Amino acid sequence: MKRTLLTLLVILLFFSCGEYQKAINGDDIATKFALGTSLFDDGKFTKANRLFEQIVPKYRGKPQAQKLMYMHAMCFYETKDFYTSNYRMEKFVNTYPNSEKNEEIAFLAAKSYYFMSPIFSKDQTDTKVAIDKLQLFINTFPESEYITEVNELIFELDYKLEFKSYSKALQYNTLNDHESAIKSFDNFIVEFPGSSLREKVLYFKFDSAYKLAINSVKYKMQERIMDAMGYYNSFIKYYNDSEYTEDLKTKFNELKQLQTT
């Protein structure tokens, strides 16, 4: 029984492959469209798209073109070719502005840009583009069912930009380039005023100022102590119960002693 079933599966696979190869090598665009649609419905997106790529130019202006272009764009998305999918999907939206698929495709086009965003340590140009595209979707479809997910994606991308900026400033602190660290932390606060990293930023800004002060030449020390104390007061004003509080107070007392010497 098992051998018979296996034999039948092999025969079906053989004829299925033969049908596909015949369609690929043939000239009948209707056959390619029908088989491609069947493969698409079965989730076989790579094979389906090989057929679609052959017939897209021949269906321009025909009633089936909209469905074909939808499946064609979706195949790129489903196979994670996000660079091509965002291009194809944006083209679909512009070509068929009244399509019932318009909102879905516009969302997936923007989401394709999200997937193209690199890790935080790399150049974040694509991340900024993705944020702009997702925001454009919100502006275009403010009542969309996808809004919650879009906002989550934007939040994640925003945090990536924040973390990159924070990491750069922290690296200056680690490398004892404290003046550059303070400047970078200041830039962070201006650029990301509501960041969840603000507490860490204010702490390490004080820490950089503290290290700069205690390692200063005499004629610069008092001024830098005053700057560091100002950063301490700013931190305590907002984060009095912070995990960093004890460390800050210890360093602040050290600065007070240096101030009186």
N, C-alpha and C positions, 0 to 999 in steps of 0.2 A: 504493500500500500504506500509506504513512504517512498519507495523507489519510483512508483508510478507518478506520485505527486511531484517528485523532483524532476522527472522527465517532462511532465507537462509545463512546469515552471521554466525549464530550459527552452522548450519549444516556443512558449509565449515570449520569452526574452529575445529569442532569435528573430521572431517575426516583428517584435516591437522595434528592435534595432534596425532591422531591414526596412521597416516603414519609415523610420526617422532618416536613415541614410538616403532612401529614395526621395524623400521630401527635400532634404538638403541639396541633393544633386539635381533635382528636377526644376522645372520652370513654372509649375502651377502655383501661383501665389495664393489661391484660395485654399489649397491643400496645406501650404506652409502656415497660413493664418489659422486654420482649424486645428492643426496638430500643435502649433505653438500655444494656442489658447488652452488646449487640453493639458499640455505639459506645465503651463503656468498654473493652472488650477490644481495640479498635482504637486506643486512646489518644486518642480524641476526647472529652476530659473535660468541656469546656464545654458541648458539645451534649448529651452524656449527662446532665449534671446538670440541664439545663433540663427534661428529661423526669422525672428523679428527684424534683425539687422539686414537681412536680405530683401525684405519686402517694404520696409518703412518708406523709402522714396516712391514706391509704386502705388501707395495708398493715399498719397497727399490729395486732399480735396474730395476723397470718397467718404461715404457715411461711416465706414468702419474705422476711419483714421483716428478718431478720438479714443476709442477703446484700445486700439493698437498702441498709440502713443502712451496711454496710461500703463499698459502692461510692460511696454518697453522700458519706461522710466522705473517702474517698480522692480523689474529684474535687476537693474543696476544697484538699486538700494538693497535688495535682498541678498545680493552677492557681495555686498560691502564695498562696492566701487562708488564711494561717496562723492568723489570728485566729478564723476560723470552723472551720477544721479541728481545732484543739485542743479547741474546745468540742464538736464533733460526735464526735470520737474519744473524749474522756473520757466522753461520754454512752454511746457504744457499749460501752466497757469496763464501765461500771456496769450497763448493761442486760443485757449478755451476758457475765457473768463466767466462764462455762465455754466460751466460744467458742474454737475453734482459732486464730482470728485475734486473740485478746485480747492476746497478747504483742506482736505486730507493731504493732497499733493503739496500744497503750500507749506503745511506743517512739516511734512517729511523732507521737503527741500531745505527748510531751515534746520531741521534736525541733522541733516547730512553735514551741514557746516559744523555743527556741534561735534560730530564724530571726527572731523578733520582737525580739531583743536589738539595741539601736541601737549606733551608733559610740561609741567610748569618751568622746568629748567631751560627749555628751548625758547626760541623767538615766538612771541605771542601775537603776531599779526593776525593769524588765522582765528585765534580766540576772539579778538576784537571784532573781526568780521562776523563771526558766528553770533556774538551778542547782538550786533546790529540787525542781522537777519531775523533772529528770534524776536527782537523788539518790533521789527517791521510787521511780523506776523500778528503780534498782539494788537498793533495799531490798526491792522487791516481786518482782523477777526476778533474784536474785543469780547464777543459773547461765545467764542468757540469752546467746544468740549475739551479742547487740548490746552486751554490756557493754564491750568494748574501745572501740567507737565512742563510747558514752556517756561513758566516762572521758575520751576525747579532747575531746569537746565541753565537758565540765565544766572541763577544764584550760584550754581556750581562753577560756571565759567568766571563769574566775578571773583569768587574766592580764589580761583587759580591765579588770576592777575594780582590779587592782594598778596597771596602767599609768595609769588615770585618777587614782588617789591619788598616784602618783609624779609625774605631770605637774602636778598642782595644787601639790604641794610645790616642784617645780622652778621653777614660775612665780613663787612668792614669792622664790626665790633670784634669779631674773632681774630681778625688780622691786626688788631690794635691801631687801625686807622680811624680813630675816634671822631675826628672832625668830619670825615666823610660819612661816618655812621650817623652822627647827629643830623646832618643835612638830609640824609636819605630817610631817616625816621620822620623828620619834619615834612618832607615831601609826601610820605605815606599818609600822614595825618590829614594833609590838605586834600589828597586825591581820594582817600577812602575814609571819610569822617565817621561813618557808621559801622566800620569793620569790627568783626568779632575778635580780630587780632589786636585791637587798640590797646588793651591792657598790657600785652606783651611788648608792644611797640613803645609805650610810655615807660615801661620798666627798663628796657634796654637802652632807651634814649638817656634816661638818668644814669644807667650803668656806664654808658660811654662817656658821659660828661664827668662822672665821678672819677673814672680812670684817667681821663684827660687832665683833670684838676690835680690829682695826687702825684701825677708824673710830670707836672709842669715845672718850667724854670720859675724862679721866685717872682720875677716881675709880672708874670702872667697868672700866677696861682690864685691870688685873691679874686680876681675877676671871674676865673673859671669855677671857683668854689661857689660864688654867688649864682652863676648860671646853673650849676648842678643843684643847688638848693632850691632854685625856682622850679626845676623839673621835678624835684622831690615833692614840693608842695602841690604841683599840678596832679601828680599821681595820687597822692593821699586824698585829694579833694574828691576824686571819682572812685577810687578803689581802696578804701580804708581797711577793708577786710580781706585784702588780696593774699594769695599764697606768698607773694613777694614782700609783704609788709615788714616782716622781721629783718630780712636782708637789707631792705631800704633803710630802716631805722639804724641798723648797725653802721652802714656806710655814711648815713647822714651825720651821726655822732662823730665819726672820724673826721668828716669835713669840718664840723664845728670846732674840733680840737685844733685842726690845722689853721683855722681862721683866726684863732687867738694866739698863735705862735708867731 
